[in-house]
Amino acid sequence: MAKLGDYTPQIIDKAIDFMASSQAFREYLAHQHKKDSVPDDIPTDKVDMYRERLEYYRQLYRPACVHEEETE
């Protein structure tokens, strides 16, 4: 049986991933301007992970016309 708190690192990683996804999606919907600042809630040892995930989700949430232009 796992101890209470054994899964905390995985929960933090999932929360950071969700924050990056949410930021990229808000940018896609034009509800928020693209910003590269990291939220204060992100632990310093997870800043690189947040930036990597944010860039991943920005690529994922790009409009279809942008994808078509890059393939031409």
Backbone as ProteinMPNN parsed JSONL, in Angstrom:
{"seq_chain_A": "MAKLGDYTPQIIDKAIDFMASSQAFREYLAHQHKKDSVPDDIPTDKVDMYRERLEYYRQLYRPACVHEEETE", "coords_chain_A": {"N_chain_A": [[0.845, -1.178, 0.0], [0.564, 2.193, -0.832], [2.108, 5.079, 0.6], [0.678, 8.037, 1.992], [1.129, 10.804, 0.024], [3.041, 9.725, -1.636], [2.509, 9.96, -4.318], [2.701, 12.61, -4.894], [4.752, 14.002, -6.47], [4.016, 13.197, -9.115], [1.467, 14.28, -9.287], [2.017, 17.002, -9.122], [3.482, 17.325, -11.514], [1.457, 16.749, -13.379], [-0.293, 18.843, -12.837], [1.243, 21.057, -13.598], [1.538, 20.51, -16.312], [-1.149, 20.736, -17.061], [-1.565, 23.458, -16.523], [0.117, 24.622, -18.449], [-1.093, 23.684, -20.79], [-3.608, 24.9, -20.549], [-2.912, 27.623, -20.67], [-1.853, 27.799, -23.291], [-4.134, 27.112, -24.742], [-5.899, 29.196, -24.103], [-4.526, 31.259, -25.335], [-4.776, 30.417, -27.984], [-7.529, 30.706, -28.352], [-7.625, 33.372, -28.346], [-8.126, 34.717, -26.038], [-6.23, 35.519, -24.393], [-3.113, 37.157, -24.567], [-0.105, 36.004, -26.14], [2.3, 35.004, -23.921], [5.452, 34.724, -22.395], [6.16, 34.527, -19.806], [6.556, 32.819, -16.713], [4.167, 31.419, -14.559], [3.835, 32.404, -11.109], [3.191, 30.315, -9.462], [4.521, 28.059, -10.25], [6.969, 25.764, -9.315], [10.479, 26.415, -8.935], [12.174, 24.375, -9.847], [10.67, 23.217, -11.798], [10.303, 24.901, -13.899], [11.526, 24.715, -16.465], [10.24, 22.44, -17.455], [7.601, 23.394, -17.59], [7.87, 25.386, -19.574], [8.635, 23.811, -21.785], [6.361, 22.183, -22.111], [4.448, 24.15, -22.585], [5.308, 25.167, -25.049], [4.948, 22.849, -26.588], [2.129, 22.548, -26.457], [1.363, 24.944, -27.643], [2.143, 24.479, -30.275], [0.41, 22.407, -30.852], [-2.143, 23.58, -30.634], [-2.326, 25.356, -32.748], [-3.917, 27.177, -35.397], [-5.472, 25.549, -38.236], [-4.828, 26.678, -40.728], [-2.278, 27.703, -40.365], [-0.763, 25.384, -40.093], [-1.054, 24.353, -42.682], [0.272, 26.281, -44.248], [2.911, 25.902, -43.464], [3.522, 23.419, -44.512], [3.612, 23.786, -47.185]], "CA_chain_A": [[0.0, 0.0, 0.0], [1.347, 3.426, -0.953], [1.965, 6.071, 1.664], [0.099, 9.317, 1.619], [2.169, 11.694, -0.479], [3.929, 9.051, -2.589], [2.182, 10.365, -5.683], [2.753, 14.07, -4.993], [5.503, 14.478, -7.643], [3.234, 12.989, -10.332], [0.359, 15.235, -9.261], [2.597, 18.308, -9.456], [3.782, 17.306, -12.947], [0.191, 16.834, -14.113], [-0.821, 20.199, -12.647], [2.051, 21.95, -14.433], [1.146, 20.216, -17.68], [-2.476, 21.322, -17.241], [-1.407, 24.915, -16.571], [0.692, 24.953, -19.757], [-2.136, 23.434, -21.777], [-4.632, 25.938, -20.397], [-2.351, 28.874, -21.177], [-1.783, 27.715, -24.751], [-5.493, 27.102, -25.28], [-6.416, 30.573, -23.989], [-3.874, 32.017, -26.405], [-5.396, 29.973, -29.231], [-8.862, 31.303, -28.422], [-7.395, 34.828, -28.331], [-8.58, 35.282, -24.768], [-5.043, 36.001, -23.699], [-1.977, 37.345, -25.465], [1.013, 35.08, -25.937], [3.282, 35.509, -22.969], [6.449, 33.714, -22.068], [6.472, 34.534, -18.378], [6.146, 31.62, -15.997], [3.366, 31.776, -13.386], [4.521, 32.322, -9.811], [2.833, 29.047, -8.806], [5.39, 26.983, -10.735], [8.226, 25.637, -8.562], [11.653, 26.76, -9.75], [12.739, 23.187, -10.486], [9.745, 22.768, -12.842], [10.151, 25.978, -14.889], [11.875, 24.192, -17.791], [9.158, 21.546, -17.861], [6.466, 24.241, -17.964], [8.162, 26.019, -20.869], [8.601, 22.774, -22.815], [4.966, 21.784, -22.323], [3.761, 25.287, -23.185], [5.668, 25.18, -26.469], [4.275, 21.696, -27.193], [0.705, 22.842, -26.621], [1.225, 26.021, -28.633], [2.208, 23.826, -31.585], [-0.792, 21.59, -30.989], [-3.345, 24.407, -30.737], [-2.255, 26.326, -33.837], [-4.999, 27.034, -36.389], [-5.163, 24.672, -39.365], [-4.211, 27.429, -41.823], [-0.848, 27.827, -40.073], [-0.178, 24.086, -40.428], [-1.031, 24.216, -44.138], [1.303, 27.171, -44.776], [4.231, 25.338, -43.183], [3.765, 22.235, -45.332], [3.757, 24.185, -48.596]], "C_chain_A": [[0.893, 1.245, 0.0], [1.072, 4.353, 0.221], [1.313, 7.326, 1.113], [1.231, 10.24, 1.181], [3.122, 11.044, -1.457], [3.714, 9.53, -4.022], [2.234, 11.872, -5.887], [3.569, 14.554, -6.189], [4.73, 14.313, -8.956], [2.074, 13.974, -10.417], [0.86, 16.623, -9.635], [2.898, 18.38, -10.949], [2.511, 17.44, -13.783], [-0.424, 18.224, -13.997], [-0.066, 21.2, -13.52], [1.704, 21.751, -15.903], [-0.217, 20.84, -17.99], [-2.4, 22.84, -17.339], [-0.854, 25.356, -17.93], [-0.345, 24.767, -20.862], [-3.204, 24.518, -21.737], [-4.155, 27.272, -20.948], [-2.333, 28.876, -22.706], [-3.175, 27.749, -25.375], [-6.135, 28.481, -25.194], [-5.794, 31.463, -25.062], [-4.513, 31.687, -27.751], [-6.775, 30.608, -29.419], [-8.813, 32.822, -28.443], [-7.994, 35.482, -27.096], [-7.418, 35.876, -23.995], [-3.915, 36.13, -24.716], [-0.888, 36.336, -25.131], [2.006, 35.713, -24.979], [4.213, 34.376, -22.579], [6.84, 33.722, -20.598], [5.888, 33.284, -17.724], [5.33, 32.045, -14.778], [4.149, 31.58, -12.085], [4.27, 30.998, -9.1], [3.763, 27.896, -9.186], [6.662, 26.932, -9.898], [9.43, 25.864, -9.483], [12.255, 25.542, -10.458], [11.851, 22.641, -11.612], [9.551, 23.804, -13.95], [10.452, 25.466, -16.299], [10.785, 23.269, -18.325], [7.947, 22.355, -18.329], [6.69, 24.854, -19.347], [8.114, 25.009, -22.018], [7.171, 22.37, -23.14], [4.165, 22.908, -22.97], [4.054, 25.346, -24.682], [5.0, 24.024, -27.207], [2.804, 22.013, -27.455], [0.463, 24.002, -27.579], [1.274, 25.445, -30.046], [0.926, 23.048, -31.865], [-2.031, 22.432, -31.271], [-3.271, 25.458, -31.838], [-3.416, 26.105, -34.8], [-4.543, 26.195, -37.583], [-4.471, 25.423, -40.492], [-2.711, 27.613, -41.602], [-0.136, 26.526, -40.42], [-0.046, 23.924, -41.94], [0.068, 25.071, -44.756], [2.694, 26.588, -44.586], [4.541, 24.143, -44.068], [3.951, 22.578, -46.801], [5.161, 24.62, -48.913]], "O_chain_A": [[1.863, 1.321, 0.754], [-0.035, 4.405, 0.757], [1.395, 7.624, -0.078], [2.197, 10.424, 1.922], [3.942, 11.736, -2.06], [4.635, 9.504, -4.838], [1.849, 12.363, -6.948], [3.111, 15.461, -6.884], [4.782, 15.192, -9.817], [1.738, 14.448, -11.502], [0.198, 17.341, -10.384], [2.602, 19.389, -11.588], [2.493, 18.163, -14.779], [-1.013, 18.725, -14.955], [-0.674, 22.091, -14.112], [1.59, 22.72, -16.653], [-0.41, 21.408, -19.065], [-3.098, 23.444, -18.154], [-1.308, 26.351, -18.493], [-0.457, 25.599, -21.762], [-3.649, 24.996, -22.781], [-4.911, 27.974, -21.62], [-2.753, 29.848, -23.335], [-3.367, 28.355, -26.429], [-6.841, 28.893, -26.114], [-6.47, 32.322, -25.629], [-4.76, 32.581, -28.561], [-7.135, 31.0, -30.529], [-9.848, 33.481, -28.546], [-8.329, 36.667, -27.113], [-7.611, 36.646, -23.055], [-3.785, 35.303, -25.619], [-0.768, 35.877, -23.995], [2.489, 36.823, -25.206], [3.802, 33.223, -22.451], [7.752, 33.001, -20.192], [4.852, 32.77, -18.146], [5.749, 32.934, -14.038], [5.009, 30.704, -11.984], [5.047, 30.601, -8.232], [3.785, 26.868, -8.508], [7.364, 27.936, -9.777], [9.386, 25.536, -10.668], [12.791, 25.674, -11.559], [12.242, 21.702, -12.305], [8.725, 23.608, -14.842], [9.702, 25.758, -17.231], [10.449, 23.314, -19.508], [7.339, 22.033, -19.351], [5.793, 24.837, -20.189], [7.611, 25.318, -23.098], [6.81, 22.232, -24.309], [3.3, 22.652, -23.808], [3.146, 25.552, -25.488], [4.535, 24.198, -28.333], [2.298, 21.773, -28.551], [-0.56, 24.026, -28.263], [0.523, 25.881, -30.919], [0.427, 23.04, -32.99], [-2.88, 22.033, -32.068], [-4.093, 26.375, -31.854], [-3.852, 24.971, -34.997], [-3.352, 26.146, -37.893], [-3.603, 24.857, -41.156], [-1.953, 27.672, -42.57], [0.963, 26.546, -40.975], [0.964, 23.413, -42.423], [0.731, 24.633, -45.696], [3.562, 26.756, -45.443], [5.709, 23.875, -44.35], [4.403, 21.738, -47.579], [5.452, 24.986, -50.052]]}, "name": "protein", "num_of_chains": 1, "seq": "MAKLGDYTPQIIDKAIDFMASSQAFREYLAHQHKKDSVPDDIPTDKVDMYRERLEYYRQLYRPACVHEEETE"}
